[in-house]
Every structure is written in structure tokens, then in C-alpha cells.
Amino acid sequence: MEQDLRKKLAHNIKVERAKAELTQEKLAELSGISAKHITKIENMKATPSIYIVYKIAKVFNTGIDELLK
């Protein structure tokens, strides 16, 4: 994943998480992803697979494309 996309994804996950009033731990629980991995994605330390992005998008009731805008 290119740097720009990772940056957009990280930012949009943080924004959506804040809108939903979710902690990283709660997002992790709802998405079935570890809290540590959520932290790494938000801090651009990890490049998530498309399946991980899908699982996060599903929690926010949105599409993958919205998280990458």
C-alpha cells in the first residue's frame, strides 16, 4: 500500500473511531483484530490486508473505498 493511502486510511480510521466514540480496544473487539494491530495501522506502522480493512469498514457500516478517500 502506498504511503499516501496508508496515511489516508490511518486518518480515516481515527476519524470514524472518534465519531463512533470507540476506543482502539473496542474497535479491536468489534472487528476481531487485535488492539495492537489497530494501533499499528493508525500509527502507520503496519500495512493492513484488504480483509483487515474490510473488517474495520464493516464495524463503521461503510465501504473500504470510504476509508481510503
PyMOL commands that set and color helices and strands:
alter all, ss='L'
color gray80, all
select helices_A, chain A and resi 3-19+24-31+35-42+50-59+64-67
alter helices_A, ss='H'
color red, helices_A
deselect
rebuild
show_as cartoon
